[in-house]
Amino acid sequence: MSETINLNALPYAEWLEKALHGLVKMPVEGICFTAILKGGEAYTNYYNISMMNKLTIAGLIQQDATLDSLAANGFIEYADEENESPND
């Protein structure tokens, strides 16, 4: 028997709900979920994502990380308020 999980009790429930509400308003062709798990492993899951889509998504994540690094070191003022979390 599978365990019932209260999704509302998860620490990221509000963020996930907000992200999904935003997503359904857009003309979505594919979705990528990526999460860092305890212990450092990564979880990925895709819906209708091609190899080229994966390369594009990886590039966008790398760009975000570069901007975060530049901002953290005082080279630029940058705040991605829409996607920031308290632990980011």
JOVEN-V52734 format. One record per backbone hydrogen bond with DSSP energy under -0.5 kcal/mol. CO is the residue of the C=O (numbers start at 1). NH is the residue of the N-H. If there is no record, write none. Layout:
co=(CO/CO)
nh=(NH/NH)
This chain:
co=(5/6/7/10/12/13/14/15/16/17/18/19/20/22/23/26/31/33/35/35/37/41/43/45/47/48/50/51/52/53/54/55/56/57/58/59/60/61/62/63/64/65/66/67/68/69/70/70/71/76/79/80/80/85)
nh=(7/9/10/13/16/17/18/19/20/21/22/23/24/25/26/28/47/45/37/43/40/37/35/33/31/50/54/55/56/57/58/59/60/61/62/63/64/65/66/67/68/69/70/71/72/73/75/76/74/78/81/83/84/88)
